[in-house]
Amino acid sequence: MQSEILRLPQNHTMTSYRMTRSIVLLIGVLPLLFFSQQSSAETLRIPYVSISGFQAPLYLGERAGLFKKNQLEAQLIYMPGGSLIVQTLLSGEVGVASLAPPSAVAAWVKGAELAVVAGGIERALNVLMVNPKIKRPEDLKGKRVAISRFGSLSDVSLRDALAFYKLKPSQDVSIAQMGGLGERMVALTSGVVDGAILNVDQVFQAEKLGFQILIDLRKLPLTYSTQGIVVSREFLRAQRNIVKRFLKVYIEGIKIFKTDKEFSMDTLSRYIKTSDREILSKTYDVYRDAWETVPLVRRDGIQQALDSIPDAKNTKLSLDSLIDNSLIRELEKERKLIAVQSVLKGEEEERNRLARDLHDGVGGLLWGIKLSMSTMKGNVFLPEESARSFSNVIAQLDQSIAELRRVSHNMMPEALIKFGLKEALENYCESVNHSKQIQVQLQTYGMETRMEQSVEIVIYRIIQELLTNVIKHAEAKKVLIQLVREDDRFNLTVEDDGKGFNVQEIQAGAGLANIKARAAYLNGSVDIVSAKGEGTSVHVEGSSVSSSS
């Protein structure tokens, strides 16, 4: 039996014709430019392949105002069929599209300049829904099954499913191109076809109409890249920043979808046109588990799509020219950096608050007690032994006040805020030397002018943490701290003559993790050189300009 394009009932054919004509007219009148300047936002037309949970990040991006937040005026355009979207991308009429990657892979094999810049769902969520008279996969022989278009995910997944059950596409089972999910559902329910590849969104509706799942691709040992963001290489080169802003929306949309069920269900209901809470809840649960938090393009999913293309078997193609995860990795790095910045900012604010509370609150209270006791000592007669005890209590109060000042100073050194890093470090090293726990030598170069306060605080905390570790664990007698600033970079070395350790055996504790996090905040790195009995040298290099500048 040959694959065929089946004709729907006349009223539905006219509806499909009008919709297709509208899409063609819409594409025809789109400006040749990818975007235009409107106020401060760029207009970006985004075709998407299905009205389903696969497009949830876009729906949420539109409804939650994420596009506007990222200076994008988004126009979401529904185009049933990945191959149609790919043609639109290649024509230059749009630059970014949301679809299942297999259609892009098929075009890329033929020489199309495309890039898959994001994934999102790396598993099959398709099912083959059939007339209840069909009980087993073998019963499909001589039957007709609807897909969207040849080369699409619905086509690839159906062929793989049939092969899994030893059925031959086009010979045992006729494959019919029907268009979008809505058209396939109509074809199934009207009896034009015996089965249809649907997404989970339609499964729950189809089941209520009496149809059943024959093959659930989610349960087959198949790896698929079923959702992705595809761009033309030309658009990526010319408008990389716009693609990056779009992907920020995409990632934030995924986050909202995975964390806010009610808002996500309400949003889905507006697009998939159902108010059935049971269907919405089941649909949400399936997609929530399927969406990956960081939507990297998975190589094995793209390879699966490539392997399913007969024309690709004898070609030497490298997926590196199709897969481009660089923007997702950039955004993930920035996200982690923002998280570190928030933590560090919170830590410093809390240190500052505690320092003030200790100095002004507890310190003032202790000073008041000392003053009262000193006054009492001059006005009350006490036996000699009691007088000595009284004097000892006052002396202990003096020590407590001094220790409180020291702790408060270490938490947020006044010299660091008023006079800068160089003087704060000199004061800090002097106080350590005064304690006679260890001998500290400080050398600074290029520190005549101040850095940004946030950078100075981070470097100060790194040195504090390193010196504390030396005092606690190294059993060292001497420490050299050398801080060199040159242009917008700094180099910090903290070297001790302690017992050392095997760097390969050391487990990263909270202290080392804090040091690395602070270095990362300054776009820097940490290098540790140590050996047992030979001391330790820690080298930190980074930017002397705040990463938030």
C-alpha positions in Angstrom: 0.0 0.0 0.0 1.4 3.4 -0.9 1.5 6.4 1.4 -1.2 8.8 0.3 -2.6 12.3 1.0 -6.2 11.6 1.9 -9.1 13.9 1.3 -11.2 15.0 4.3 -15.0 15.6 4.1 -15.8 18.6 2.0 -16.6 21.0 4.9 -13.4 20.2 6.6 -11.4 20.4 3.3 -12.7 24.0 2.8 -11.8 24.9 6.4 -8.2 23.5 6.0 -8.0 25.3 2.6 -9.0 28.6 4.1 -6.5 28.1 7.0 -3.7 27.2 4.6 -4.5 30.2 2.4 -4.5 32.4 5.4 -1.1 31.2 6.5 0.3 31.7 3.0 -1.2 35.2 2.9 0.1 36.0 6.4 3.6 34.8 5.4 3.4 36.8 2.1 2.7 40.1 3.8 5.4 39.7 6.5 8.1 42.2 6.1 11.3 40.8 4.7 13.2 42.1 7.7 13.2 39.7 10.7 12.4 42.4 13.2 11.6 46.1 13.4 12.1 48.8 16.0 9.0 49.6 18.0 9.8 51.8 21.0 12.5 49.8 22.8 11.3 46.4 21.8 12.3 44.3 18.8 9.4 42.6 16.9 10.1 38.9 16.5 7.8 36.5 14.6 7.9 33.0 16.0 6.2 30.1 14.2 5.3 27.1 16.3 4.3 23.6 15.2 1.5 22.5 17.5 -1.1 23.8 19.9 0.0 21.7 22.9 2.1 21.6 26.0 5.2 21.5 23.8 4.7 25.2 23.4 4.0 26.0 27.0 7.2 28.2 27.5 6.1 30.4 24.6 2.5 30.6 25.9 3.8 31.5 29.4 6.3 34.0 27.9 3.5 35.8 26.2 1.0 35.7 29.1 3.5 36.5 31.9 5.1 39.4 30.0 8.5 37.7 29.6 8.9 38.8 26.0 8.4 42.5 26.9 10.6 42.1 29.9 13.4 41.1 27.5 12.6 43.9 25.0 10.9 41.6 22.5 7.6 42.2 20.8 6.6 38.6 20.1 4.2 37.4 17.5 3.4 33.7 17.9 2.3 32.1 14.6 0.8 28.6 14.5 2.0 26.7 11.5 1.0 23.0 11.4 3.8 20.9 10.1 7.5 21.2 10.8 8.5 21.0 7.2 6.4 24.1 6.5 8.1 26.0 9.3 11.5 24.9 8.0 10.7 26.3 4.6 9.6 29.6 6.2 12.9 29.7 8.1 14.9 29.1 5.0 13.0 31.8 3.1 14.2 34.4 5.6 10.7 35.4 6.5 11.3 34.4 10.2 14.4 33.8 12.2 13.4 31.6 15.2 11.0 28.7 15.3 9.6 26.2 17.9 9.2 22.7 16.5 10.4 19.1 16.8 14.0 18.9 15.5 13.5 16.0 13.1 12.1 18.3 10.4 15.2 20.6 10.7 17.5 17.5 10.7 15.9 16.4 7.4 16.4 19.8 5.8 20.0 20.1 7.2 20.9 16.7 5.6 20.0 18.3 2.2 22.2 21.3 2.9 20.0 23.8 4.8 21.9 26.3 6.9 20.1 25.7 10.2 21.0 25.4 13.9 19.2 23.8 16.8 19.9 26.2 19.6 17.8 24.6 22.4 16.0 21.4 23.3 13.6 21.0 26.1 11.8 17.6 25.8 14.0 14.6 25.0 11.5 11.8 25.1 8.6 10.7 22.9 5.2 12.0 24.1 3.4 10.7 21.0 0.8 8.0 21.1 -1.0 6.1 18.3 -4.7 6.5 19.0 -7.0 4.1 17.1 -10.5 3.0 16.5 -11.5 0.7 19.4 -12.0 -2.2 16.9 -8.2 -2.3 16.5 -6.8 -4.4 19.4 -3.2 -5.2 18.5 -0.4 -3.7 16.4 -0.8 -6.5 13.9 -4.4 -5.3 13.3 -3.0 -2.2 11.7 -2.3 -4.1 8.5 -4.3 -2.6 5.7 -5.2 0.4 7.8 -4.6 4.1 7.4 -2.8 6.3 10.0 -2.6 10.1 10.1 0.5 12.1 10.6 1.2 15.8 10.1 3.7 15.8 7.2 6.4 13.5 5.9 9.7 14.0 7.7 8.0 15.4 10.7 8.2 14.0 14.3 4.8 12.3 13.9 6.1 10.6 10.7 9.5 9.6 12.2 7.9 8.3 15.4 5.2 6.3 13.6 7.7 4.6 11.3 9.9 3.7 14.3 6.9 2.4 16.2 5.8 0.3 13.3 9.3 -1.1 12.8 9.4 -2.0 16.5 6.4 -4.2 15.9 7.8 -5.6 12.6 5.3 -3.7 10.4 6.4 -2.0 7.2 5.3 1.6 6.6 3.6 2.1 3.2 3.4 -1.6 2.6 1.5 -2.9 5.7 0.2 0.5 6.8 -0.8 3.5 4.8 0.5 6.8 6.1 -1.6 9.9 5.4 -0.5 13.5 5.7 -3.2 15.4 7.5 -1.6 18.5 9.0 -1.9 19.7 12.5 -3.1 18.0 15.6 -6.6 19.4 15.2 -6.9 18.1 11.6 -5.6 14.7 12.7 -8.2 14.5 15.5 -11.0 15.4 13.1 -9.7 12.8 10.6 -9.8 10.2 13.4 -13.1 11.0 14.8 -14.8 11.3 11.4 -13.5 7.9 10.3 -11.3 9.2 7.5 -8.4 7.3 9.1 -8.2 4.3 11.4 -5.5 5.8 13.6 -3.6 9.0 14.3 -0.3 10.0 15.9 -1.4 12.5 18.6 0.3 14.2 21.6 -0.7 13.5 25.1 -2.8 16.7 25.1 -5.3 15.0 22.7 -5.1 11.6 24.3 -7.4 12.4 27.2 -9.9 14.0 24.9 -9.8 11.1 22.4 -10.3 8.6 25.2 -13.4 10.4 26.3 -14.7 10.0 22.8 -14.2 6.2 22.9 -10.8 5.9 21.1 -7.9 4.1 22.7 -4.1 4.0 22.8 -2.7 1.2 20.7 1.0 2.2 20.9 2.4 4.4 23.6 5.7 5.7 22.3 6.6 6.8 25.8 7.0 3.2 26.7 9.2 2.1 23.8 13.0 2.1 24.0 13.3 5.1 21.6 15.3 8.3 22.2 13.8 11.4 20.6 14.4 15.1 20.6 10.8 16.1 20.5 10.9 19.8 21.1 13.5 22.3 20.1 14.2 25.9 19.0 15.6 26.1 15.5 17.1 29.2 13.8 18.6 29.9 10.5 22.4 30.3 10.6 22.2 33.6 8.9 19.8 35.0 11.6 22.0 33.6 14.4 25.1 35.3 13.0 23.3 38.6 12.4 21.0 38.7 15.5 22.7 36.6 18.1 21.6 38.9 20.9 17.9 38.7 19.9 18.2 34.9 19.9 19.8 35.0 23.3 17.0 37.2 24.7 14.4 34.8 23.2 16.1 31.9 24.9 16.0 33.7 28.2 12.2 33.9 27.8 12.1 30.2 26.8 14.1 29.1 29.9 12.1 31.3 32.2 8.9 29.9 30.7 10.1 26.4 31.5 10.8 27.4 35.0 7.3 28.9 35.5 5.7 25.8 34.0 7.6 23.4 36.3 6.9 25.5 39.4 3.4 27.1 39.1 0.8 24.5 38.2 -2.3 26.6 38.5 -1.0 29.5 36.4 0.3 27.0 33.8 -2.9 25.1 33.6 -4.9 28.3 33.2 -2.5 29.4 30.5 -2.8 26.0 28.7 -6.6 26.2 28.8 -6.5 29.4 26.8 -4.4 27.9 24.0 -5.5 24.3 23.8 -9.1 25.5 24.2 -10.4 23.3 27.0 -11.7 24.1 30.4 -11.8 20.5 31.6 -9.8 20.5 34.8 -9.1 16.8 34.7 -7.7 16.9 31.2 -5.6 20.0 32.0 -4.2 18.5 35.2 -3.2 15.2 33.4 -1.7 17.2 30.5 0.2 19.4 32.9 1.6 16.5 34.9 2.9 14.7 31.8 4.6 17.8 30.4 6.0 19.0 33.8 7.9 15.8 34.1 9.0 15.9 30.5 10.4 19.4 30.4 14.1 19.8 31.2 15.1 22.7 33.4 18.2 23.5 31.3 17.1 22.9 27.7 20.3 21.8 26.2 20.2 20.0 22.8 20.9 16.3 23.4 23.1 14.8 20.8 21.6 11.3 21.0 18.1 12.6 20.2 19.3 14.4 17.1 21.3 11.3 16.1 18.2 9.2 16.4 16.5 11.6 13.9 19.5 11.5 11.6 19.6 7.7 11.7 16.0 7.5 10.5 16.8 9.4 7.3 17.8 7.0 4.5 19.7 9.8 2.5 21.9 10.4 5.5 23.4 6.9 5.8 26.1 7.4 3.1 27.0 11.0 4.0 29.7 12.3 6.3 27.8 14.8 8.4 28.9 16.2 11.7 26.2 17.1 14.1 28.5 19.9 15.4 27.4 22.0 12.5 23.8 21.6 13.5 23.7 21.6 17.3 24.7 24.9 18.9 24.4 24.9 22.7 26.6 27.9 23.2 23.8 30.4 24.1 22.1 28.0 26.5 25.5 27.5 28.2 26.1 31.3 28.3 22.7 31.8 29.9 23.2 29.0 32.4 26.5 30.4 33.4 24.9 33.9 33.8 22.1 32.4 35.8 24.5 30.7 38.2 26.5 33.9 38.5 23.4 35.9 39.4 22.6 33.2 42.0 26.1 33.6 43.5 25.8 37.4 43.4 22.5 37.2 45.3 24.0 34.8 47.9 27.1 37.0 48.4 25.0 40.2 48.5 22.7 38.6 51.1 25.7 37.4 53.1 27.3 40.8 53.2 24.0 42.5 54.1 23.6 40.0 57.0 27.2 40.5 58.1 26.7 44.2 58.1 23.5 44.0 60.1 25.0 41.7 62.7 28.1 43.8 62.9 26.0 46.9 63.7 23.8 45.0 66.2 26.9 43.6 68.0 28.7 46.9 68.0 25.8 49.3 68.8 23.5 47.0 70.6 25.4 44.4 72.6 28.5 46.5 72.8 26.5 49.5 74.1 24.8 47.3 76.7 28.1 45.9 77.9 29.6 49.4 78.1 26.7 50.6 80.1 27.1 47.7 82.6 30.8 48.4 82.9 30.1 52.1 83.6 27.5 51.3 86.2 29.8 48.8 88.0 32.7 51.2 87.9 30.5 53.9 89.5 29.3 51.3 92.1 32.8 50.3 92.9 33.6 53.9 94.1 30.5 54.2 96.1 30.2 50.8 97.9 32.5 49.4 100.5 33.5 45.8 99.8 35.7 43.4 101.7 39.1 43.0 100.1 38.4 39.6 98.5 35.0 40.8 97.1 36.7 44.0 95.8 39.2 41.9 93.9 36.4 39.8 92.4 34.5 42.9 91.5 37.6 44.3 89.8 38.0 41.0 87.9 34.5 41.2 86.6 35.1 44.7 85.3 38.3 43.5 83.6 36.4 40.6 82.1 33.9 43.1 80.8 36.7 45.1 79.2 37.9 41.9 77.5 34.4 41.1 76.3 33.9 44.5 74.9 37.3 44.3 73.1 36.5 40.8 71.7 33.1 42.1 70.6 34.7 45.0 68.8 37.1 42.6 67.1 34.4 40.2 66.0 32.3 43.2 64.7 35.3 44.6 62.9 36.0 41.3 61.2 32.4 40.9 60.1 32.4 44.3 58.4 35.8 46.2 58.8 35.2 49.9 59.0 38.6 50.5 57.3 37.4 48.5 54.3 34.4 50.7 53.8 36.1 54.0 54.6 39.7 53.6 53.4 39.7 50.6 51.0 41.1 47.1 50.7 44.8 47.9 51.2 44.4 49.5 54.6 41.8 47.0 55.7 44.2 44.1 54.9 47.0 45.9 56.7 44.8 46.2 59.8 43.7 42.6 59.5 47.2 41.2 59.2 48.4 43.4 62.0 45.7 42.0 64.3 46.6 38.4 63.4 50.3 39.1 64.0 49.3 40.7 67.3 47.6 37.5 68.4 51.0 35.7 67.9 49.2 32.7 66.4 51.1 33.1 63.2 53.4 35.5 61.4 51.7 37.1 58.4 53.6 39.1 55.7 51.5 41.3 53.4 52.7 42.6 50.0 50.5 44.7 47.8 51.2 46.2 44.4 49.1 48.5 42.2 46.7 49.2 45.0 47.1 53.0 45.0 43.6 53.5 43.8 40.5 51.8 45.1 38.5 49.1 43.3 34.7 48.9 43.4 33.6 48.3 46.9 31.8 45.0 46.0 35.1 43.7 44.5 37.1 44.8 47.5 34.7 43.0 49.9 34.9 39.8 47.9 38.7 39.8 47.8 38.8 40.6 51.5 36.5 37.7 52.3 38.7 35.3 50.1 41.8 36.3 52.0 39.9 36.0 55.4 38.8 32.5 54.5 42.2 31.4 53.3 44.0 32.8 56.3 41.5 31.2 58.7 42.1 27.8 57.0 45.8 28.2 57.4 45.5 29.0 61.1 43.1 26.1 61.7 44.6 23.4 59.7 48.1 24.1 58.3 50.2 24.2 61.5 52.2 26.9 59.8 54.5 29.5 61.3 54.6 31.9 58.4 52.2 33.1 55.8 52.8 35.3 52.8 49.9 37.2 51.2 50.6 38.9 47.9 48.0 40.9 46.1 48.9 42.4 42.7 46.5 44.6 40.6 47.2 45.3 37.0 44.7 47.2 34.9 41.3 45.4 35.4 42.8 42.1 36.7 44.1 41.0 40.0 46.4 38.2 41.2 46.3 36.9 44.8 48.7 34.4 46.3 48.4 33.0 49.8 51.4 30.8 50.7 52.2 29.1 54.0 55.0 26.9 55.3 52.6 24.4 57.0 52.3 20.7 56.8 50.6 20.7 53.3 48.4 18.0 51.9 47.7 15.9 48.8 45.5 18.0 46.6 44.0 14.9 44.9 42.8 13.5 48.2 41.3 16.7 49.7 37.5 16.9 49.8 36.1 20.3 49.1 34.5 21.7 52.2 32.3 24.7 52.8 35.4 27.0 53.0 36.9 26.0 49.7 33.4 26.1 48.1 33.0 29.7 49.3 36.4 30.7 48.0 35.6 29.2 44.5 32.1 30.8 44.5 33.6 34.2 45.3 36.3 33.8 42.7 33.6 32.9 40.1 31.8 36.1 41.0 34.9 37.9 39.9 35.1 35.8 36.7 38.2 34.2 38.2 39.7 30.9 39.1 41.4 29.2 42.0 44.5 27.1 41.7 45.9 25.1 44.7 49.4 23.7 44.8 50.4 21.6 47.9 52.3 18.5 49.0 52.7 16.9 52.3 55.5 18.5 54.3 56.0 21.3 51.8 53.3 23.9 52.6 50.5 25.2 50.4 50.2 27.9 47.8 46.7 29.1 46.7 46.5 31.3 43.7 43.4 33.3 42.8 43.1 35.3 39.6 40.1 37.4 38.6 38.6 40.6 37.4 39.0 43.8 39.5 35.8 45.1 37.9 32.5 43.9 39.2 30.8 41.4 36.9 27.5 43.3 37.4 29.1 46.5 35.9 
